[in-house]
Amino acid sequence: MTLGTVFVCTPMSAEPRLSSVLGSFVKALRLAAPDLEFHHVPIDHLPIDPSTPRPRVAVPLSLTNHGDVARAVANERLRDADLLAAPALGPDWTLAEICVRRLVDSGAHQSDTIVLGVVGSDDPAVIADYSRAAQLLSAVWGGPVHIGSVDGCDTHLGDAIDIARAYGKRVVVASYVLAAGETTESLRASGADLVTAPIIDSAAPDPRLIRLVLDRCRDALRRGMPQNSQVLL
């Protein structure tokens, strides 16, 4: 029995590599939760079909709750009052743990200087989310974490790396991006000694990320159910 319909909203479908990785991730969600019906919806393919079975929830597959994907979901919620909206994936402790796993896999050491490599933004709310993500990563990693932005008004990635080099240590960029694409290429070309893989790499998705998405979906579905409902999500 299908307990709900989930629309996994992702960035625009212009980059084939990104679309392929995110499409595979949605397939992994289907395997992990066969009781939910998943649909992959790039935000340039909105609006959502209102005829799909209820309850329906849209989850923004985004690392910030104030970026383009999250805003698109919020706008869709205003258009469709029956649609439930889940929060974005980050900032979250789970993402910090995955970033640390990527740091370890890349060969980073505690003596290295860590720069959180982000897409960047001119929106103060997005920048605040990046700062929170850096704080969480610092807490899990056990050392300072700086921020470097590919675009936007925050500290530029190249400047952040130059500043980090003043410590006389290796500079490692922790990729705070969802999946491989133009931003990951910019991170790799930044001149850092090491650059980690993105949150979703080409290998099997991290089970913690699968759980995080499912938790977001199920929490939203619970909030939208009648109080006397006996269905267990």
Residue pairs with C-beta under 8 A, 6 or more apart in sequence:
1 35
2 35
2 36
2 37
2 53
3 35
3 36
3 221
3 231
3 233
4 36
4 37
4 54
4 55
4 56
4 57
4 217
4 221
4 233
5 36
5 37
5 39
5 52
5 53
5 54
5 55
5 56
5 57
6 29
6 36
6 37
6 38
6 39
6 56
6 57
6 58
6 59
6 217
7 39
7 41
7 48
7 56
7 57
7 58
7 59
8 22
8 25
8 26
8 29
8 38
8 39
8 40
8 41
8 59
8 61
8 213
9 41
9 42
9 43
9 46
9 58
9 59
9 60
9 61
9 69
9 72
9 73
9 76
10 18
10 19
10 22
10 40
10 41
10 42
10 43
10 61
10 69
10 178
11 18
11 22
11 42
11 43
11 62
11 68
11 69
11 178
12 42
12 43
12 44
12 68
13 19
13 42
13 44
13 45
14 44
15 181
15 182
17 179
17 180
17 181
18 178
18 179
18 180
18 181
19 42
21 179
21 180
21 200
21 202
22 40
22 61
22 178
22 179
22 200
23 40
24 205
25 61
25 179
25 200
25 205
26 38
26 39
26 40
28 204
28 205
28 210
29 36
29 38
29 210
29 213
29 214
30 36
30 38
32 210
32 214
33 214
33 217
36 214
36 217
37 53
39 52
41 48
41 58
43 68
43 69
43 72
43 73
46 72
46 76
47 76
47 79
47 80
48 56
48 58
48 76
48 80
48 83
50 80
50 82
54 82
55 84
55 221
55 224
55 225
56 82
56 83
56 84
57 83
57 84
57 85
57 86
57 217
57 220
57 221
57 224
58 73
58 76
58 77
58 83
58 84
58 85
58 86
59 73
59 86
59 213
59 216
59 217
59 220
60 69
60 70
60 72
60 73
60 86
60 87
60 88
60 89
61 69
61 88
61 89
61 178
61 213
62 68
62 69
62 70
62 88
62 89
62 90
62 178
63 88
63 89
63 90
63 91
63 95
63 129
63 133
63 176
63 177
63 178
63 199
64 70
64 88
64 90
64 91
64 121
64 126
64 129
64 130
65 87
65 88
65 90
65 129
66 123
66 125
66 126
66 128
66 129
67 88
67 121
67 123
67 126
69 88
70 87
70 88
73 85
73 86
74 85
76 83
76 85
77 83
77 84
77 85
84 220
84 221
84 223
84 224
85 220
86 216
86 217
86 219
86 220
87 216
89 95
89 209
89 212
89 213
89 216
90 129
90 133
91 129
91 130
91 132
91 133
91 136
92 136
92 212
93 136
93 140
94 208
94 209
94 211
94 212
95 133
95 136
95 176
95 199
95 209
95 212
96 133
96 136
96 137
96 139
96 140
96 141
97 140
97 208
98 199
98 206
98 208
98 209
99 116
99 137
99 140
99 141
99 174
99 175
99 176
99 196
99 199
100 137
100 140
100 141
101 206
102 174
102 175
102 196
102 197
102 199
102 201
103 114
103 141
103 172
103 174
103 196
105 196
105 197
106 172
106 194
106 195
106 196
106 197
107 194
108 114
108 172
108 194
108 196
109 170
110 142
110 143
111 169
111 170
112 169
112 170
112 171
112 172
112 193
112 194
113 144
113 146
113 164
113 165
113 167
113 169
113 170
113 171
113 172
114 137
114 138
114 141
114 143
114 144
114 145
114 146
114 172
114 174
115 145
115 146
115 147
115 148
115 157
115 160
115 161
115 164
115 171
115 172
115 173
115 174
115 192
116 130
116 133
116 134
116 137
116 145
116 146
116 147
116 148
116 173
116 174
116 176
117 148
117 150
117 157
117 173
117 174
117 175
117 176
117 177
117 187
117 190
117 195
118 130
118 133
118 147
118 148
118 149
118 150
118 154
118 176
118 177
119 149
119 150
119 151
119 152
119 177
119 183
120 149
120 150
120 151
120 152
120 153
120 154
120 156
121 127
121 130
121 149
121 151
121 152
121 153
121 154
122 152
122 153
126 152
127 152
127 153
127 154
130 147
130 149
130 154
130 176
131 147
133 176
134 145
134 146
134 147
135 145
137 145
137 174
138 144
138 145
145 174
146 155
146 160
146 163
146 164
147 154
147 155
147 160
148 155
148 156
148 157
148 158
148 159
148 160
148 161
148 173
148 190
149 155
149 156
149 157
149 160
150 156
150 157
150 183
150 186
150 187
155 163
157 173
157 186
157 187
157 190
158 190
158 191
161 171
161 173
161 190
161 191
161 192
164 171
165 171
170 193
170 194
171 192
171 193
171 194
172 192
172 193
172 194
172 195
172 196
173 187
173 190
173 192
173 194
173 195
173 196
174 196
175 184
175 187
175 195
175 196
175 197
175 198
175 199
176 199
177 183
177 184
177 187
177 198
177 199
178 198
178 199
178 200
179 198
179 199
179 200
179 201
180 198
180 201
180 202
184 195
184 198
187 195
188 195
199 206
199 209
200 206
200 209
218 233
221 233
222 233
225 231
